[in-house]
Amino acid sequence: MNAHHLSSYKLRLEFTDGTERVIDLEPFLKASRNPAIRAYLDPEKFSQFRLEYGDLLWDDYDLCFPIADLYQGQI
């Protein structure tokens, strides 16, 4: 899987089978009441994601989305 930052809180995900998804995390981040999650509304902090074992994550698993959910387009 590859992940590319498109703009604001949108990422384009490319899966090994050729499937692509554009995921907009802004609604999720803004709806959260958890300050640790809302911290990722900072564009600089948001842009520091990585892929590890197929999961999309930030920092030390502060924010993590499993590959299966992302493939389904669910967050």
C-alpha positions in Angstrom: 0.0 0.0 0.0 1.1 3.6 -0.7 -0.3 6.7 0.8 0.0 10.2 -0.6 -1.1 13.5 1.1 -3.4 15.3 -1.4 -4.5 18.4 0.5 -5.7 19.4 3.9 -6.8 16.1 5.5 -7.2 14.0 2.3 -5.0 11.1 1.5 -4.9 9.0 -1.6 -4.3 5.3 -0.8 -3.1 2.9 -3.4 -3.4 -0.8 -2.6 -1.4 -3.6 -4.0 -4.3 -4.9 -6.0 -4.6 -1.6 -7.9 -7.5 -0.3 -5.8 -7.3 3.4 -5.0 -9.3 5.3 -2.4 -9.3 9.0 -1.4 -9.9 9.3 2.3 -10.9 12.6 3.9 -10.1 12.4 7.6 -11.3 16.0 8.4 -14.9 15.0 9.5 -13.4 12.3 11.7 -10.9 14.6 13.3 -13.4 17.5 13.8 -16.0 15.2 15.3 -13.7 13.8 17.9 -13.8 15.1 21.4 -10.5 13.5 22.3 -7.8 16.2 22.4 -5.2 13.6 21.4 -7.0 13.0 18.1 -8.0 16.7 17.6 -4.3 17.5 17.8 -4.0 16.1 14.2 -6.1 19.1 13.0 -2.7 20.8 13.0 -1.7 20.4 9.3 2.0 19.9 10.1 1.2 17.1 12.6 -1.3 15.5 10.2 1.2 15.4 7.4 3.6 13.2 9.4 1.8 9.9 8.8 3.5 6.7 7.9 2.6 3.1 6.8 3.6 0.3 9.1 2.6 -3.3 8.5 -0.2 -2.0 6.2 -1.7 0.3 8.8 -1.8 4.1 8.4 -0.6 5.7 11.6 0.8 8.8 13.3 3.4 9.0 16.0 3.5 6.1 18.4 0.1 4.7 17.3 -1.6 7.9 18.7 -3.9 7.6 15.6 -4.1 4.4 13.6 -6.3 3.1 10.8 -6.1 -0.6 9.8 -5.6 -1.5 6.2 -8.8 -3.6 6.0 -10.9 -0.6 7.1 -9.2 1.7 4.7 -9.6 -0.7 1.8 -13.4 -0.7 2.6 -13.3 3.1 2.7 -14.3 3.1 6.4 -12.7 5.2 9.1 
